[in-house]
Amino acid sequence: MEVIYKLKQRQDKASPSQAISLAGATLTLESGSTLERALQPGRKMLQRLCEQEAFKKLTATLKLPEDSHFAVTAKGEIHATHSGNPLEFANAFKLAPNLKDDFLTLVEMAELAGGSISLAEQIELGQWLKFHDFLIPQTAAECSRLTVFMELPPPVAPLFGNYWEMIKSGVDNAVTLSADQRNEFRRLITSYLKGQSLLEHLSHSIFGGQATPFKRSEAEPVLERLVSSPIALEWAKAYVRDLDWYGARENQPQSDESLKQLMLTSLLLDLHPRIGESEPRNRVAGFDLYAVEHIEKSFADVQTAFEQHLIQHHRISEKNAALAAHLLLAEAAPEFLVKDLPTTLALGTPQWVEFCRIVAVQETIAPGSTRSMTYTRLQALSKQGPVSGFGKTLDALAAGDAVIDWAVLNKIITADDVAKSIPSALEKASVAYARFAGTLAETAETLTRPLPTRRSISLDILKQVAKGCSYLEHDVMYQKKNAVWADAYGERVYLSPVELHMSNDLATQEWDVKKGESIYTAFPRMLPNLIAPDGEFHRQFNRDYLTHMKAMGTHLKQAFCAMPIADRTRLLKGKVTIFSLRPSVAKLQTPAGVSTNPLSSTLYSVLGATSRKPTESHKEIEESKGRYGVVLCSEFEGRMTCYELFTLHGTCRENPQLAALIEKENLLSTSVRSDATGYSLPATVHPLPTNIECYTHGVPPGLVDVSSGVIDKIGQLPASAPPEEIKGYYQSFYSTEFDSLTNFVLKHRPIATFDELVRECWGQTRLEAVRAKREAELDTFLNFVVPFKSCIEDLSSDDVERQVQGAGACALEAAMTILLVVGAVAQVVSIVAKTMTVATKASALAKVGLGLVNNVFNPLDGVPDLLFKGGKLLRKGFNKGFAELENVLSDARKWSGTPPQRHLAATIDRDTIRLADWRPAQASDDLVQVWATRHNDEWFALNLRGEAWGPALNNIRPREKFSFFRLFKRTTPWSYTKAYLKRATPLAQGKLDNTLQLLSQIENDDVRSVFKYVFGTDSDEAINYVRKNLRAMRRDLELLSPRHMSFRQRGNDTLAALKTTTYGNWKASVEAGTHLDDNATKFLAIYPDQLDEWYRVARYDDARMGDVLVHEMSHGTPGTLDFYYGEVHAGVIPAEYDAVGLMDFARNPHRANPGNLYNPHNAFAVPDGFKEFKANINSWPKFVQDHPALINAESYAVAVALIDQSRTHRATFVFNLATLRHAIDSKEAGEFLNGPLLLNLATPHF
């Protein structure tokens, strides 16, 4: 593919983070491609613009050569190229104001076409990407992501999709069984089996008395074997025969695949009486998959409960429970059927939300595809990142569904809330979902904010009292009387004003700058306003310390709440004992007071060594205890479980081996050491099933699992009174249930104590150190021990997985300062917060989805949200006018293969397979688009394999054949439609003028021939009747302008529609000379989606648009109806308009009635027109009753076009008249005409 090749050229020449440019990259515009068809109208309009005299004068004024090539951009610029030399200019149309409207329309068209309209055969790569809704890559990494997506094998839907295609509609299967048809099918099954379960019966018949239940992993192949068996196929044929569906007759062949789908449908319908009916959200066969009691359970656990529900309530045996569950879940909850689901993936967690989101996206593109995917594969797909606008839209809607379900599981909203209003429920759910990630980010920000120090306080004070001083932190001050300093250093040393103020020495005026103006004279306001930093330091420190400790508490609560619910239960309900780990500090102690006499020291060292034993100093024990983690042992329900809480890294994990060691050594019954002074005998050093450096040096857990050390008991929390039901992680995090445990850990093993932090933040100046003679203790530099070089790279990496897993081990040296330890905690908390990008991503997507949902459920869209009762966003009906989602799916499916119907449509006779408008019930307001195939003058729906199925469709109207080529997305603005209608109006007026002139020659043979064929009569009264109507239409056309037109989104196959009530009010106001508001005069509704395509098929012939106006204006004063239409055949020359239905209607309106089952032209008929005519038949003159074509709107348009041709394009008229004579005069009166009967009404070819 040329696009991928050009993109790879750019990405391969740059590093991943390096910026790239697509400028200069061009593609060959392929004939017939989507983009080429989208550019066609704009290219035609640009070509017309260039041919206008006004434009030629403009180019002459700008001194541009005549053979220049022009392009109009979405930025409102014109690009002219001559001999390879480009020239850009804007506002040129100020010199030609009469071209401005066309120019502005071209600018809009350029925006819809990706950025530019030109006549060149080469297009820019960026334009191609933008048109197809891909994000323009800015870096080589983004470019690589895009090419990987384009080369990625598309998700492949299995042969039978999600099994439900005959029951639930989707983008490719709008026709499904109605409630009556489903009930009829169920009654048929019951009559065969007398109430026995169909699945049980077939399973026993086909597989015999298998003793062991079928496994979930084999459900799909077992079901395939079941429906493929000869027994099942015979059942399917019996269904078809007894239901009288397609295949019941000899000339209606059916494939085995169609019969298998029928069997799958029958199995589903027999499983539960509400299959196919609207059920509450997430309920399948009466079972709530995402009930609140399933919070944090695994998929396997919930599926087991679902299978038990089927066994207990739906006539399913344990043997077949997995098969039944598989069939039901495939459509309703396909996430349950993904392969290799980890047991740690718990319902209601952020990871579950992300998983459900990506499953929903893939299932929307290719139903059933995720059943063959593994969890790892889907995770990889979710991490690809957005490459397209359509992908972002699908992600947003899918995230909205998942976040709503998350909120229900976590008791933030209820199912009733969702049923009442999806937008409101989604808004509340999204806010709550983002709250958790936001809290962690806020915690990280708090801990990264440095605690106030005496130095920072001193600097703030000096900045206020010595504003503008440039040397506050520079060592420029010397002591005038330098005795103390000289004693220490032997020379004069300089200090900074800040350091002097920390020790309150700046106020003594004993220090000053060596050169230049004295600091005291340069800043005379400094000394009187100078306050000591001590009090302000303690005030600020105490305030920030409280915030800091609260953040540390949140950090630890996050660790607890991230644990599985069973582990949280043990910690909350059990008796918890806390231990610390440390190395042994046993050694031979040197007693204080040993004589410094050399002989005494020597004797002590010789003799003492043989009599003394090692001991541990209590002071050294306290100092050696790990400050970066504790061990929590819970005694609950007769079992002891141990967890390692790593306070630095914010993780808590179970360690069964450590529990076994503590139980074996009976450490739970040991006492807590009370005094911090004195000595003890060495504690027992145990072989530890963990890395002690995780506790003592902050090494990330998981790298080393063995070490040795001492286990000291810190304290114990008694078992709490049985609390209420354990909450989900979200509710638990925002409750107080872990506060006592968190506070205990922070009190007894904080990473830094209050005194340590105060001491570090207080600091010590050099002058204070000299005075205290503590020069050896001044070094507080960072000292990281890095056993593996990759550690720092991990912590600073943008790869969250790498940060969290810790590919290397970072150790915090015990000698490092407490503030640096706190900084390390903050860094880890920031990393943990980054891991919540799963939550923030889904939250952000859900917020985008909320905007889309407001469109989905916009009552103006004809779909009030109450209609859906909490249904899934991505499962909204695809025929409800939600153009945004239609566009998205259209784009997404370009990269997922072509549905079978599309293949058939491109390869077989379009008289056989057509896109059609279908009304599910005669009285229904719903009108949906379906793919249908014709067999013996009956129309049947197509299944996903492109084969006919089911009952014959009633209330169906096949669309015009150019519908096959119609784009989903609009590629032309409404201004484009207005422009050609504006040009068409005088052409329509001209056609009427010519027709009226020729009608005045009542003996004209051409006129009478047209009337004979088009209206069925050439009587004088018929000609006079039509002439009177045409005069009224001509008067209306004289007044018609764009202000009388309203432009509407896509509807059915209607091009335009005259609103008779509005027209009547407008007409009355014109005759009375009164004024109406603009909205009250818009009597002509235009449907640009259809009309623009019709204009393209008419080869951009403005005169044919005039025929449309003639048709619609005939509905005005003449009051015509719609009985019959003709049909345009796209791409057919020399004649393109099939008038066979119209002509047969003129010949014999009674036989042409759509109620006549033998009428081969029913597809062109409009039943409503016949009904209205019949209801008011007595209000029409007798000659109209006999020849209703005289009030058929399309007949007026064809007659006017033909009569006008007799004057303006004589050769074309002669061809058309000869065609009509040959087709009609050669037929017997009782015979139907053979179709097609093609006339040339568009751009003349003769």
TATADA-V233219 format. One record per backbone hydrogen bond with DSSP energy under -0.5 kcal/mol. CO is the residue of the C=O (numbers start at 0). NH is the residue of the N-H. Records with the same first field share a line. If there is no record, write none. Layout:
CO: NH + NH
This chain:
0: 4
1: 5
2: 6
3: 7
4: 8
5: 9
6: 10
7: 11
9: 12
10: 13
14: 17 + 139
15: 140
17: 139
21: 24
23: 25
24: 124
26: 122
27: 29
29: 32
32: 36
33: 37
34: 38
35: 39
36: 40
38: 42
39: 43
40: 44
41: 45
42: 46
43: 47
44: 48
45: 49
46: 50
47: 51
48: 51
51: 55
52: 56
53: 57
54: 58
55: 59
56: 60
57: 61
58: 63
59: 62
64: 67
68: 80
69: 118
70: 78
71: 116
72: 75
75: 90
76: 72
77: 79 + 88
78: 70
79: 86
80: 68
81: 84
83: 85
84: 81
86: 79
88: 77
90: 93
91: 94
95: 98
96: 99
98: 102
99: 103
100: 104
101: 105
102: 106
103: 107
104: 108
105: 109
106: 110
107: 111
108: 112
109: 114 + 115
110: 113
114: 73
116: 71
120: 28
122: 26
123: 127
124: 128
125: 129
126: 130
127: 131
128: 133
129: 132
132: 388 + 389
137: 19
138: 142
139: 143
140: 144
141: 145
142: 146
143: 147
144: 148
145: 149
146: 150
147: 151
148: 151
154: 156
157: 160
159: 162
163: 166 + 167
165: 176
169: 172
172: 169
173: 175
177: 181
178: 182
179: 183
180: 184
181: 185
182: 186
183: 187
184: 188
185: 189
186: 190
187: 191
188: 192
189: 193
192: 195
196: 200
197: 201
198: 202
199: 203
200: 204
201: 205
202: 206
203: 207
207: 209
214: 217
215: 218
217: 221
218: 222
219: 223
220: 224
221: 225
222: 226
223: 227
224: 228
225: 228
228: 232
229: 233
230: 234
231: 235
232: 236
233: 237
234: 238
235: 239
236: 240
237: 241
238: 242
239: 243 + 244
244: 247
248: 251
254: 258
255: 259
256: 260
257: 261
258: 262
259: 263
260: 264
261: 265
262: 266
263: 267
264: 268
265: 269
266: 270
267: 270 + 271
271: 274
273: 276
276: 278
279: 282
281: 288
283: 286
286: 283 + 288
287: 290
290: 293
291: 294
293: 296
296: 346
297: 301
298: 302
299: 303
300: 304
301: 305
302: 306
303: 307
304: 308
305: 309
306: 310
307: 311
308: 312
309: 313 + 315
316: 319 + 320
317: 320
318: 213
319: 323
320: 324
321: 325
322: 326
323: 327
324: 328
325: 329
327: 330 + 331
328: 332
332: 335
333: 336
334: 337
337: 340
338: 374
341: 344
343: 345
344: 298
345: 348
346: 295
348: 352
349: 353
350: 354
351: 355
352: 356
353: 357
354: 358
355: 359
356: 360
357: 361
358: 362
359: 363
360: 364
361: 365
365: 368
367: 370
368: 371
369: 372
372: 338
373: 377
374: 378
375: 379
376: 380
377: 381
378: 382
380: 383
386: 134
387: 391
388: 392
389: 393
390: 394
391: 395
392: 396
393: 397
394: 398
395: 399
396: 400
397: 401
398: 402
399: 403
400: 404
401: 405
402: 406
403: 407
404: 408
405: 409
406: 411 + 412
407: 410
413: 417
414: 418
415: 419
416: 420
420: 424
421: 425
422: 426
423: 427
424: 428
425: 429
426: 430
427: 431
428: 432
429: 433
430: 434
431: 435
432: 436
433: 437
434: 438
435: 439
436: 440
437: 441
438: 442
439: 443
440: 444
441: 445
442: 446
443: 447
444: 448
447: 449
452: 456
453: 457
454: 458
455: 459
456: 460
457: 461
458: 462
459: 463
460: 463 + 464
461: 465
465: 468
470: 473 + 496
471: 497
473: 475
475: 513
476: 494
477: 479 + 511
479: 481
481: 485
482: 486
483: 487
484: 488
485: 489
494: 475 + 476
495: 499
496: 500
497: 501
498: 502
499: 504 + 505
500: 503
504: 507 + 509
505: 508
509: 479
511: 477
517: 521
518: 522
520: 523
522: 525 + 526
523: 527
524: 528
525: 529
526: 529
531: 535
532: 536
533: 537
534: 538
535: 539
536: 540
537: 541
538: 542
539: 543
540: 544
541: 545
542: 546
543: 547
544: 548
545: 549
546: 550
547: 551
548: 552
549: 553
550: 554
551: 555
552: 556
553: 557
554: 558
555: 559
556: 560
557: 561
559: 562
563: 566 + 567
564: 568
565: 569
566: 570
567: 571
568: 572
569: 573
573: 575
574: 576 + 634
575: 716
576: 632
577: 713 + 714
578: 630
579: 711
580: 625
581: 709
586: 588 + 614
588: 590
590: 593
596: 600
597: 601
598: 602
599: 603
600: 604
601: 605
602: 606
603: 607
604: 608
606: 609 + 610
607: 610 + 611
613: 681
614: 586
615: 679
616: 620
617: 621
618: 622
619: 623
620: 624
627: 647
629: 644
630: 578 + 632
631: 633 + 642
632: 576
633: 635 + 640
634: 574
635: 638
638: 635 + 640
640: 633
641: 654
642: 631 + 644
643: 645 + 652
644: 629 + 646
645: 649 + 650
650: 645
652: 643
654: 658
655: 659
656: 660
657: 661
658: 662
659: 663
660: 664
661: 666
662: 665
665: 668
666: 669
677: 617
679: 615
683: 685
685: 687 + 708
687: 689 + 706
689: 691
690: 693
691: 694 + 695
692: 696 + 697 + 698
694: 626 + 627
696: 811
699: 702
706: 687
708: 685
709: 581 + 711
711: 579
714: 577
715: 717
716: 575
727: 731
728: 732
729: 733
731: 734
735: 738
737: 741
738: 742
739: 743
740: 744
741: 745
742: 746
743: 747
744: 748
752: 756
753: 757
754: 758
755: 759
756: 760
757: 761
758: 762
760: 453
764: 768
765: 769
766: 770
767: 771
768: 772 + 773
773: 776
774: 777
777: 779
782: 812
783: 785
784: 786 + 810
787: 790
788: 791 + 792
789: 793
790: 794
791: 795
792: 796
793: 796
797: 799
798: 802
799: 803
800: 804
801: 805 + 806
807: 809
808: 787 + 810
810: 784 + 812
812: 815
816: 820
817: 821
818: 822
819: 823
820: 824
821: 825
822: 826
823: 827
824: 828
825: 829
826: 830
827: 831
828: 832
829: 833
830: 834
831: 835
832: 835
833: 836
834: 837
835: 838 + 839
836: 840
837: 841
838: 842
839: 843
840: 844
841: 845
842: 846
843: 847
844: 848
845: 849
846: 850
847: 851
848: 852
849: 853
850: 854
851: 854 + 855
852: 856
854: 857
856: 858 + 864
857: 860 + 862
858: 861
863: 866
864: 867 + 868
865: 868
867: 870
871: 874
872: 875
876: 879
880: 882
881: 885
882: 886
883: 887
884: 888
885: 889
886: 890
887: 891
888: 892
889: 893
890: 893
891: 894
892: 895
898: 901 + 902
899: 903
900: 904
901: 905
902: 906
903: 906 + 907
908: 911 + 912
911: 933
913: 931
914: 958
915: 917 + 929
916: 956
917: 919 + 927
920: 923
927: 917
929: 915 + 931
930: 941
931: 913
932: 939
934: 937
937: 934
938: 952
939: 932
940: 948
942: 945
943: 899
946: 942
948: 940
949: 245
954: 918
956: 916
959: 962
960: 963
961: 964
962: 965
972: 975 + 976
973: 977
974: 978
975: 979
976: 980
977: 981
978: 982
979: 983
980: 984
981: 985
982: 986
983: 987
984: 988
985: 989
986: 990
987: 991
988: 992
989: 993
990: 994
991: 995
992: 996
993: 997
994: 998
995: 999
997: 1000
999: 1001
1000: 1003
1003: 1007
1004: 1008
1005: 1009
1006: 1010
1007: 1011
1008: 1012
1009: 1013
1010: 1014 + 1015 + 1016
1011: 1015
1018: 1022
1019: 1023
1020: 1024
1021: 1025
1022: 1026
1023: 1027
1024: 1028
1025: 1029
1026: 1030
1027: 1031
1028: 1032
1029: 1033
1030: 1034
1031: 1035
1032: 1036
1033: 1037
1034: 1038
1035: 1038 + 1039
1040: 1043
1041: 1044
1043: 1083
1045: 1085
1047: 1087
1051: 1050
1054: 1086
1056: 1058 + 1084
1057: 1059
1058: 1062
1059: 1063
1060: 1064
1061: 1065
1062: 1066
1063: 1067
1064: 1068
1065: 1069
1066: 1070
1067: 1071
1068: 1072 + 1073
1076: 1079 + 1080
1077: 1080
1078: 1081
1080: 1082
1082: 1058 + 1084
1083: 1045
1084: 1056
1085: 1047 + 1087
1086: 1089 + 1090
1087: 1091
1088: 1092
1089: 1093
1090: 1094
1091: 1095
1092: 1096
1093: 1097
1094: 1099 + 1100
1095: 1098
1097: 1100 + 1242
1099: 1101
1100: 1103 + 1104
1101: 1105
1102: 1106
1103: 1107
1104: 1108
1105: 1109
1106: 1110
1107: 1111
1108: 1112
1109: 1113
1111: 1114
1112: 1115
1113: 1119
1115: 1118
1120: 1122 + 1192
1121: 1168
1122: 1165
1126: 1137
1127: 961 + 1129
1128: 1131
1135: 1128 + 1137
1136: 1138 + 1238
1137: 1126
1138: 1142
1139: 1143
1140: 1144
1141: 1145
1142: 1146
1143: 1147
1147: 1151
1149: 1152
1152: 1155
1154: 1156
1155: 1158
1157: 1159
1158: 1161
1160: 1163
1161: 1164
1163: 1124
1164: 1166
1165: 1168 + 1169
1166: 1170
1167: 1171
1168: 1172
1169: 1173
1170: 1174
1171: 1175
1173: 1176
1175: 1178
1176: 1179
1180: 1184
1181: 1185
1182: 1186
1186: 1189
1187: 1190
1188: 1191
1190: 1120 + 1192
1191: 1194 + 1195
1192: 1196
1193: 1197
1194: 1198
1195: 1199
1196: 1200
1197: 1201
1198: 1202
1199: 1203
1200: 1204
1201: 1205
1202: 1206
1203: 1206 + 1207
1204: 1208
1208: 1212
1209: 1213
1210: 1214
1211: 1215
1212: 1216
1213: 1217
1214: 1218
1215: 1219
1216: 1220
1217: 1221
1218: 1222
1219: 1223
1220: 1224 + 1225
1221: 1225
1223: 1226
1227: 1230
1235: 1237
1236: 1138
1238: 1135 + 1136 + 1240
